[in-house]
């Protein structure tokens, strides 16, 4: 009878694992643990940031409502005494360019370059001071402007707002973009930008420079037949006060 030879198959425990593979596994485990810890910390930070943003938004809403109630109170008080209520002078104007580059004098051309109104239907926010009022008077035949309300400012920033980063037009898709470039001013969200513009805050210039000039469309229904005549004469140019909100809504 022939003898049978038994062959033993080595188990997994008996197989020696190369040292390089063991090191790689340990490194992968450390990287995985670090990534999990970082994602957890980022999640907590985002949660805290959202809570701060919600509180700020609520504070802004209370501030806007309080201001509106105060204006109503003053108007009623003046009416009860037989007087007229004169609202405060606007602090911010929204300027829209209406004419091209042809037949423009050097000084108005330079002013529109300073205001970054480089194309037709471009719009920018301008803080009203004595200097900027004089500049607007010089370029009245080529632009139209007026006092934007809160709704107009918010719609422009949310619908047409782009950031100017390294001379490039970048869409504002996340509040982190705002926080990265305006966080040193305490501005970390779109609502902070809207509030800074609406109130002409101390960081208005930084916010305005951060925003790319708004590119608007031709208004629904078109401009008036006499486009380059002053607004008070039946045209479109010059100061149109609160009527700028109606125009922007047609162009937005």
Buried (B, 14 or more C-beta within 10 A) or exposed (E): EEEEEEEEEEEEEEEEEEEEEEEEEEEEEEEEEEEEEEEEEEEEEEEEBEEEBEEBBEEBEEEBEEEEEEEEEEEEEEEEEEEEEEEEEEBBBBBBBBBEEEEBEEEBEBBBEEBBBEEBBBBBBBBBEEEBEEBBEBBBBBBBBBBBBBEBBBBBBEEBBBBBEEEEEEEBEEBEBBBEBBEEBEBBBBBBBBBBBBBBBEBBEBBBEBBBBBBBEEBEEEBEEEEEBBBEEEBBBBBBEEEBBEBBBBBB
